[in-house]
Amino acid sequence: MSSIPRVPHRASRILLLAGVIVMAAAVSQCKMVTDSATRPQVDPTGAGNCISACSHQANDMMREESDLHVANVKACKSPECKQQEAARHTAAVQAIQDFRKTCQAGCHHQGGGKGGR
């Protein structure tokens, strides 16, 4: 039987130290998550701010419409006038809700891509 040559104790420590140094050098080359070259450049609060602005604007419009509706109902002297005002108010509220949806849908625009085509 032949014997396997053994590495001297000192040489194994030197090899181990060299391996640790190589590993440390390799790990130090990793990019941090906060590195601007590797993280997305999109502002994550942009869409949220846009949606919030749309909501605030629609809420302001709704308050104005409500005040107008109350004033118009008080000014009405006949049942026909009140019916017309109710119909006008319902249409105005629907228009404000449509505005809100359209405005908020515009906040999600992600570009003009073709979906991989």
C-alpha positions as CSV (number, residue, x, y, z in Angstrom):
1,M,0.0,0.0,0.0
2,S,1.2,3.5,-0.9
3,S,0.9,6.3,1.5
4,I,-0.8,9.6,0.6
5,P,1.6,12.5,0.8
6,R,0.6,14.8,3.7
7,V,0.7,18.6,3.6
8,P,2.7,20.0,6.5
9,H,0.7,21.6,9.2
10,R,2.1,25.1,8.4
11,A,1.2,24.8,4.7
12,S,-2.4,23.9,5.5
13,R,-2.8,27.0,7.6
14,I,-1.3,29.2,4.9
15,L,-3.8,27.7,2.4
16,L,-6.7,28.2,4.8
17,L,-5.6,31.9,5.3
18,A,-5.3,32.4,1.5
19,G,-8.8,30.9,1.0
20,V,-10.3,33.3,3.7
21,I,-8.6,36.2,2.0
22,V,-10.0,35.2,-1.4
23,M,-13.5,34.8,0.0
24,A,-13.3,38.2,1.7
25,A,-12.3,39.8,-1.5
26,A,-15.1,38.2,-3.4
27,V,-17.7,39.1,-0.9
28,S,-16.6,42.7,-0.8
29,Q,-17.4,43.0,-4.5
30,C,-21.1,42.5,-3.9
31,K,-23.4,45.5,-4.6
32,M,-25.4,46.9,-1.8
33,V,-29.2,46.9,-2.3
34,T,-29.2,50.7,-1.9
35,D,-26.7,51.1,-4.8
36,S,-28.4,53.4,-7.4
37,A,-27.1,51.2,-10.2
38,T,-28.9,48.1,-9.0
39,R,-32.1,49.4,-7.5
40,P,-35.2,50.6,-9.5
41,Q,-35.1,54.2,-10.4
42,V,-38.9,54.6,-10.1
43,D,-40.3,56.8,-7.3
44,P,-42.5,54.4,-5.4
45,T,-44.5,57.2,-3.8
46,G,-45.2,58.9,-7.2
47,A,-48.4,56.9,-8.0
48,G,-49.6,57.2,-4.4
49,N,-49.2,61.0,-4.4
50,C,-51.0,61.2,-7.8
51,I,-53.9,59.1,-6.5
52,S,-54.1,61.2,-3.4
53,A,-54.1,64.4,-5.4
54,C,-56.9,63.0,-7.6
55,S,-59.0,62.1,-4.5
56,H,-58.5,65.5,-2.9
57,Q,-59.5,67.3,-6.1
58,A,-62.6,65.1,-6.5
59,N,-63.5,65.6,-2.8
60,D,-63.3,69.4,-3.3
61,M,-65.5,69.1,-6.3
62,M,-68.0,67.0,-4.4
63,R,-68.1,69.6,-1.6
64,E,-68.8,72.4,-4.1
65,E,-71.5,70.3,-5.8
66,S,-73.1,69.5,-2.4
67,D,-73.2,73.2,-1.4
68,L,-74.7,74.1,-4.8
69,H,-77.3,71.4,-4.6
70,V,-78.4,72.5,-1.1
71,A,-78.6,76.1,-2.3
72,N,-80.6,75.1,-5.4
73,V,-83.0,73.0,-3.4
74,K,-83.7,75.9,-1.0
75,A,-84.3,78.2,-4.0
76,C,-86.8,75.8,-5.6
77,K,-90.5,76.6,-5.2
78,S,-92.1,73.8,-7.1
79,P,-91.8,70.0,-7.0
80,E,-90.8,70.0,-10.7
81,C,-87.8,72.3,-9.9
82,K,-86.8,69.9,-7.1
83,Q,-87.0,66.9,-9.4
84,Q,-84.9,68.7,-12.0
85,E,-82.4,69.7,-9.4
86,A,-82.2,66.1,-8.1
87,A,-81.5,64.9,-11.7
88,R,-78.9,67.6,-12.2
89,H,-77.2,66.7,-8.9
90,T,-77.2,63.0,-9.7
91,A,-75.5,63.7,-13.1
92,A,-73.0,66.0,-11.5
93,V,-72.0,63.5,-8.8
94,Q,-71.6,60.8,-11.5
95,A,-69.4,63.2,-13.5
96,I,-67.2,63.8,-10.5
97,Q,-66.9,60.0,-9.8
98,D,-66.0,59.5,-13.5
99,F,-63.3,62.2,-13.2
100,R,-61.9,60.5,-10.1
101,K,-61.6,57.2,-11.9
102,T,-60.1,58.7,-15.0
103,C,-57.6,60.8,-13.0
104,Q,-56.5,57.8,-10.8
105,A,-56.2,55.5,-13.8
106,G,-53.7,58.0,-15.3
107,C,-51.6,57.7,-12.2
108,H,-50.8,54.1,-13.1
109,H,-49.4,54.8,-16.5
110,Q,-46.2,52.8,-16.8
111,G,-45.1,53.7,-20.3
112,G,-46.1,52.9,-23.9
113,G,-44.8,49.4,-24.0
114,K,-46.3,46.7,-26.2
115,G,-46.4,43.9,-23.6
116,G,-43.4,42.0,-25.0
117,R,-44.4,42.4,-28.7
